[in-house]
Each structure stands twice: as structure tokens, then as C-alpha cells.
């Protein structure tokens, strides 16, 4: 048996309940706490765990529980702010529902015409509501490159979908980008 396997076995056997208790304090739900611990153990032990003792492995798992919980909280919080964008109307207005579905299909089709980087920038900007700086950091690109991708993508989307309303038009179209002149 490999060393990590014995550490994992001892951790789950001796500290499993304490880890679930810790996760429960964070989320307030037993089932979710158990899921958090399981995800954290998988995350911790699927990487290159340098812990050769149960106490240090427990510290790694606790940190992973906290990280996974906070990431989930951020996603849920963000979803609460944009949930209305994907909601279907509650009325029986079939024409309105059909129009929404058709619009979504057109947008999805138009996104398919973009390069992978342009598409990623558009999704992060308009769906995830990230700033140019956040997108640049997230994709390891310069801000100027992100602005260029957004500018090109919006221009391409406008050819397919018509005018695209966006707040950042001045931000990524009037700033000179990598030697190109402003539009």
C-alpha cells in the first residue's frame, strides 16, 4: 500500500466525522457537507499531495473544503444576479416563448462563428460580467488583446445579429490597441 493510501485511509477513518462537522459549519446542510468533504478529498489526493501525515493531510483537506465552499457560494451569488436572464416567461404566451428560444438559438449560432478566444472573451464579458482587466487576468492575456478580441467579436456578432448593445463600446473601441489606431 502506497503511503498516500494509508494516509487517506487513516484520515477518513479517524478524522472523517470532524471534517464533515467542519464543512457543516460552513454550509449548514449535512448532505452538502458530506459532498464538500468528498470533493475536497478527491481534489487533495488527486494532486501531488506532499503530506505524509494525517494532520497535514487534514489541513490540506480543510483548506480545499473552504475553497470549494467559497467557489460554490460565489457561483450561487452570481447566479442569483443573472437568473432572470435565462428564465422563461410564466405566461402561456407560446409566441413569446418561441421568440426567446429562437433568439437564444441565433445567439448560440452567432457565437459559433467566433474564434475560440473571441468567444471566450465575449462569454466572460457579457455572460460572466467580468471587466476587461478580469478577463485579461483570467485568460493570461494583455488588456489590449482582450479589447481587440471584444471589438472584433462584437463587430462580427453585429453582422449576424444586428446592433449589439454594450456598455464598454468606448472602452474597447476608442483605445489604441497594439499599434492599431482607434476607431
C-alpha positions as CSV (number, residue, x, y, z in Angstrom):
1,X,0.0,0.0,0.0
2,X,1.4,3.4,-1.0
3,X,2.0,6.0,1.7
4,X,-0.7,8.3,0.5
5,X,-3.2,5.4,0.6
6,X,-2.5,4.8,4.2
7,X,-2.8,8.5,5.0
8,X,-6.1,8.7,3.2
9,X,-7.4,5.6,4.9
10,X,-6.4,6.9,8.4
11,X,-7.8,10.4,7.6
12,X,-11.2,9.1,6.5
13,X,-11.4,6.6,9.4
14,X,-10.2,8.9,12.2
15,X,-11.0,12.4,11.1
16,X,-13.8,11.9,8.6
17,X,-16.6,12.9,11.1
18,X,-14.6,16.0,12.2
19,X,-14.2,17.1,8.5
20,X,-17.9,16.7,7.9
21,X,-18.6,18.7,11.0
22,X,-16.3,21.5,9.8
23,X,-18.0,21.5,6.4
24,X,-21.4,21.5,8.1
25,X,-20.4,24.7,10.0
26,X,-19.8,26.3,6.7
27,X,-22.8,25.2,4.7
28,X,-25.4,24.2,7.3
29,X,-26.5,21.1,5.5
30,X,-25.3,17.5,6.3
31,X,-25.6,16.2,2.7
32,X,-23.9,19.2,1.3
33,X,-21.2,19.0,4.0
34,X,-20.5,15.3,3.1
35,X,-20.3,16.3,-0.6
36,X,-17.9,19.1,0.2
37,X,-15.6,16.7,2.1
38,X,-15.7,14.1,-0.6
39,X,-14.9,16.7,-3.3
40,X,-12.1,18.1,-1.1
41,X,-10.6,14.7,-0.5
42,X,-10.6,14.0,-4.2
43,X,-9.1,17.3,-5.0
44,X,-6.5,17.0,-2.4
45,X,-5.4,13.4,-3.1
46,X,-5.7,13.5,-6.9
47,X,-3.0,16.2,-6.9
48,X,0.5,15.7,-5.8
49,X,-0.1,15.6,-2.0
50,X,3.1,16.3,-0.2
51,X,1.6,15.4,3.2
52,X,2.8,12.2,4.7
53,X,1.0,12.6,8.0
54,X,-2.7,12.7,8.7
55,X,-2.6,16.1,10.4
56,X,-1.1,17.8,7.5
57,X,-3.4,15.9,5.1
58,X,-6.3,17.1,7.2
59,X,-5.1,20.7,6.9
60,X,-5.0,20.3,3.1
61,X,-8.5,18.9,3.0
62,X,-9.9,21.6,5.3
63,X,-8.4,24.2,3.0
64,X,-9.9,22.5,0.0
65,X,-13.3,22.3,1.7
66,X,-13.2,26.1,2.4
67,X,-12.1,26.8,-1.2
68,X,-14.8,24.6,-2.8
69,X,-17.5,26.1,-0.5
70,X,-16.5,29.7,-1.3
71,X,-16.3,29.0,-5.0
72,X,-19.8,27.5,-4.9
73,X,-21.1,30.4,-2.8
74,X,-19.7,32.8,-5.4
75,X,-21.3,30.9,-8.2
76,X,-24.7,30.8,-6.4
77,X,-24.4,34.5,-5.6
78,X,-23.6,35.3,-9.2
79,X,-26.4,33.1,-10.5
80,X,-28.9,34.9,-8.3
81,X,-28.0,38.2,-10.1
82,X,-28.4,36.7,-13.6
83,X,-31.0,34.0,-13.1
84,X,-33.7,36.3,-14.6
85,X,-31.8,36.3,-17.9
86,X,-32.4,32.6,-18.5
87,X,-35.9,32.4,-17.1
88,X,-38.8,31.6,-19.4
89,X,-42.0,33.6,-19.1
90,X,-44.6,32.2,-16.8
91,X,-47.5,33.1,-19.0
92,X,-48.8,30.7,-21.6
93,X,-47.8,33.0,-24.4
94,X,-46.4,30.4,-26.8
95,X,-45.3,33.1,-29.3
96,X,-43.1,34.8,-26.7
97,X,-41.5,31.5,-25.6
98,X,-40.9,30.6,-29.2
99,X,-39.3,34.0,-29.8
100,X,-37.0,33.6,-26.8
101,X,-35.9,30.1,-27.9
102,X,-35.3,31.4,-31.4
103,X,-33.2,34.4,-30.1
104,X,-31.1,32.0,-28.0
105,X,-30.5,29.8,-31.0
106,X,-29.4,32.8,-33.1
107,X,-27.0,34.0,-30.3
108,X,-25.6,30.5,-29.9
109,X,-25.2,30.1,-33.7
110,X,-23.5,33.6,-33.9
111,X,-21.1,32.7,-31.1
112,X,-20.1,29.6,-33.0
113,X,-18.7,31.9,-35.8
114,X,-16.2,33.5,-33.4
115,X,-12.7,32.2,-32.8
116,X,-12.2,30.4,-29.5
117,X,-10.5,33.4,-27.9
118,X,-13.1,35.9,-29.1
119,X,-15.9,33.6,-27.9
120,X,-14.2,33.2,-24.5
121,X,-13.8,37.0,-24.2
122,X,-17.5,37.6,-25.2
123,X,-18.8,35.0,-22.8
124,X,-16.7,36.2,-19.9
125,X,-17.6,39.8,-20.6
126,X,-21.3,39.6,-21.3
127,X,-22.4,36.5,-19.5
128,X,-20.0,36.4,-16.6
129,X,-19.9,40.2,-16.4
130,X,-16.2,40.4,-16.0
131,X,-14.2,43.6,-16.6
132,X,-11.6,43.7,-19.3
133,X,-8.9,43.5,-16.6
134,X,-10.5,40.4,-15.1
135,X,-10.8,38.7,-18.5
136,X,-7.1,39.5,-19.2
137,X,-6.1,38.1,-15.9
138,X,-8.3,35.0,-16.3
139,X,-7.1,34.2,-19.8
140,X,-3.4,35.4,-19.2
141,X,-3.7,38.0,-22.0
142,X,-2.9,41.7,-22.1
143,X,-5.9,44.1,-21.6
144,X,-5.2,45.4,-25.1
145,X,-5.5,42.0,-26.6
146,X,-8.8,41.4,-24.8
147,X,-10.1,44.7,-26.0
148,X,-9.2,43.8,-29.6
149,X,-10.9,40.4,-29.3
150,X,-14.0,42.0,-27.9
151,X,-14.1,44.7,-30.6
152,X,-13.6,42.1,-33.4
153,X,-16.2,39.8,-31.8
154,X,-18.8,42.5,-31.3
155,X,-18.3,43.7,-34.9
156,X,-18.8,40.1,-36.1
157,X,-21.8,39.5,-33.9
158,X,-23.4,42.7,-35.1
159,X,-23.1,41.5,-38.7
160,X,-25.1,38.4,-37.7
161,X,-27.4,39.7,-35.0
162,X,-27.7,43.4,-35.7
163,X,-26.6,46.1,-33.3
164,X,-25.3,44.7,-30.0
165,X,-25.9,47.0,-27.1
166,X,-23.0,47.1,-24.7
167,X,-21.6,49.5,-22.1
168,X,-18.0,49.0,-23.0
169,X,-18.0,50.2,-26.6
170,X,-15.9,53.2,-25.7
171,X,-13.6,51.2,-23.5
172,X,-12.6,48.7,-26.2
173,X,-13.1,50.6,-29.4
174,X,-11.5,54.0,-28.7
175,X,-8.3,52.9,-27.0
176,X,-5.5,52.2,-29.4
177,X,-4.6,48.5,-29.2
178,X,-1.1,47.2,-30.1
179,X,-0.2,49.7,-32.7
180,X,-3.6,49.9,-34.3
181,X,-5.3,53.3,-34.5
182,X,-8.6,54.0,-32.6
183,X,-11.9,53.7,-34.4
